[in-house]
Amino acid sequence: MKKRPRDPNQLGKLIIDIATGQVEDRPPTPEERGKDPAAVAMGKKGGLRRSETLTKERRKQIATKAAKTRWSKA
């Protein structure tokens, strides 16, 4: 889906094109973007699954490393 133009004339033309069906006004599906649907489905589960399996100690290690990396740049 393209960004809406700021020019009123171009915006009017885009609205007419959408209304007449010459342009679709929806975000592209994962397949249209060249992604594997199975991989997309697994990716949606990934963060939740990882958070369920991490121990408290491992989460602390990850957070400590992230904090050191973040504040070492300052």
C-alpha positions as CSV (number, residue, x, y, z in Angstrom):
1,M,0.0,0.0,0.0
2,K,1.5,3.3,-1.1
3,K,1.6,6.4,1.1
4,R,-1.2,8.9,0.3
5,P,0.0,11.8,-1.8
6,R,0.0,15.3,-0.2
7,D,-1.0,17.0,-3.4
8,P,-4.8,17.4,-3.5
9,N,-5.0,16.7,-7.2
10,Q,-3.0,13.5,-6.9
11,L,-5.0,12.4,-3.9
12,G,-8.3,13.0,-5.8
13,K,-7.0,10.8,-8.6
14,L,-6.0,8.1,-6.2
15,I,-9.4,8.1,-4.6
16,I,-11.1,7.8,-8.0
17,D,-8.8,5.0,-8.9
18,I,-9.6,3.1,-5.7
19,A,-13.3,3.7,-6.2
20,T,-13.3,2.4,-9.8
21,G,-11.2,-0.6,-8.8
22,Q,-8.1,0.3,-10.8
23,V,-6.0,0.3,-7.6
24,E,-6.4,-1.9,-4.6
25,D,-6.4,-0.1,-1.2
26,R,-5.1,-2.9,1.1
27,P,-1.8,-4.0,2.5
28,P,-0.1,-6.8,0.5
29,T,-0.3,-10.3,1.9
30,P,2.8,-12.1,3.0
31,E,2.7,-14.2,-0.2
32,E,2.6,-11.1,-2.3
33,R,5.6,-9.8,-0.5
34,G,7.5,-13.0,-1.3
35,K,7.4,-14.5,2.2
36,D,6.6,-18.1,3.1
37,P,3.2,-18.3,4.9
38,A,4.4,-21.1,7.1
39,A,7.4,-19.0,8.2
40,V,5.1,-16.0,8.9
41,A,2.9,-18.1,11.1
42,M,5.8,-19.5,13.0
43,G,7.3,-16.0,13.5
44,K,4.1,-14.9,15.2
45,K,4.5,-17.6,17.8
46,G,8.2,-17.1,18.3
47,G,8.4,-14.4,20.9
48,L,5.6,-15.9,23.0
49,R,7.1,-19.4,22.9
50,R,10.6,-18.0,23.7
51,S,9.3,-16.1,26.7
52,E,7.6,-19.2,28.0
53,T,10.8,-21.3,27.8
54,L,13.4,-18.8,29.2
55,T,14.3,-19.2,32.8
56,K,14.5,-16.2,35.1
57,E,18.3,-16.5,35.3
58,R,18.6,-16.6,31.5
59,R,16.3,-13.5,31.1
60,K,18.5,-11.7,33.6
61,Q,21.7,-12.6,31.6
62,I,20.1,-11.3,28.4
63,A,18.9,-8.0,30.1
64,T,22.3,-7.4,31.7
65,K,24.1,-7.9,28.3
66,A,21.7,-5.6,26.6
67,A,22.1,-2.9,29.3
68,K,25.9,-3.1,29.1
69,T,25.8,-2.8,25.3
70,R,23.4,0.1,25.4
71,W,25.2,2.2,28.0
72,S,28.7,1.4,26.7
73,K,28.0,3.6,23.6
74,A,27.3,6.7,25.6
